[in-house]
């Protein structure tokens, strides 16, 4: 058995009690170790995510301003509204 796991990395996961119980039951029914079930499930998940491709960047260019100099002037444009305003003198409270 050691020969089959010597190349693997040990890790710890936290799962709720209900999932842990169902996982143990599943492994018992299949007569397999819990760790083997977890490895298989993780491998399937990673494979599916890889096959799905990179996440869509649907937010790119949604804020088109019509200006061509936005990248060069980004700080000026972003911080223009954040400049401190002159304070008005406080009057007496009524």
C-alpha positions in Angstrom: 0.0 0.0 0.0 2.8 2.4 0.8 4.1 2.2 -2.7 0.8 3.5 -4.1 0.7 6.6 -1.8 4.3 7.5 -1.4 4.1 10.1 -4.1 1.0 11.8 -2.7 0.8 14.9 -0.5 -1.1 14.7 2.8 -3.7 17.4 3.4 -6.5 18.2 5.8 -10.0 19.3 4.8 -12.8 20.5 7.0 -16.3 19.2 6.2 -19.5 19.2 8.1 -20.7 16.2 10.1 -23.5 15.3 7.7 -21.2 15.2 4.7 -18.6 13.2 6.6 -21.2 10.7 7.6 -22.5 10.3 4.0 -18.9 10.0 2.7 -18.1 7.2 5.2 -21.3 5.4 4.3 -20.5 5.7 0.6 -16.9 4.4 1.1 -18.2 1.5 3.2 -20.8 0.5 0.5 -18.1 0.5 -2.1 -15.6 -1.2 0.2 -13.1 1.6 -0.4 -11.2 3.9 1.9 -12.7 7.3 2.5 -9.4 8.9 1.2 -9.8 7.1 -2.1 -13.4 8.5 -2.5 -12.2 12.0 -1.7 -9.3 11.7 -4.1 -11.6 10.5 -6.9 -14.2 13.2 -6.2 -11.5 16.0 -6.2 -9.9 14.6 -9.4 -13.3 14.7 -11.1 -14.1 18.2 -9.9 -10.7 19.6 -11.1 -11.0 17.8 -14.4 -14.5 19.3 -15.0 -13.3 22.8 -14.0 -10.3 22.5 -16.4 -12.6 21.4 -19.2 -14.9 24.3 -18.6 -12.1 26.7 -19.4 -11.1 29.9 -17.8 -13.8 32.1 -16.3 -15.4 34.6 -18.5 -14.3 38.1 -18.1 -17.7 39.6 -18.9 -16.9 42.8 -17.0 -14.2 43.8 -19.4 -15.0 47.0 -21.3 -18.5 47.4 -19.7 -17.6 51.0 -18.7 -16.6 52.3 -22.1 -16.3 56.1 -21.6 -15.6 57.0 -25.2 -12.3 58.5 -24.2 -9.0 57.2 -25.5 -6.8 58.6 -22.7 -8.5 56.8 -19.8 -5.5 54.5 -19.1 -3.0 57.4 -19.0 -5.3 59.6 -16.9 -6.8 57.0 -14.6 -5.6 58.5 -11.4 -6.7 62.0 -12.3 -10.1 60.7 -13.4 -10.6 58.4 -10.4 -9.4 60.8 -7.7 -10.9 64.0 -9.1 -14.0 63.6 -6.9 -12.0 62.7 -3.9 -10.0 66.0 -3.7 -10.7 67.7 -0.4 -13.2 70.6 -0.7 -12.7 73.9 1.0 -14.5 73.7 4.4 -17.1 76.2 5.2 -16.6 77.8 8.6 -18.9 76.4 11.2 -21.6 78.6 12.5 -22.9 78.6 16.0 -25.1 75.8 16.9 -28.7 76.7 17.6 
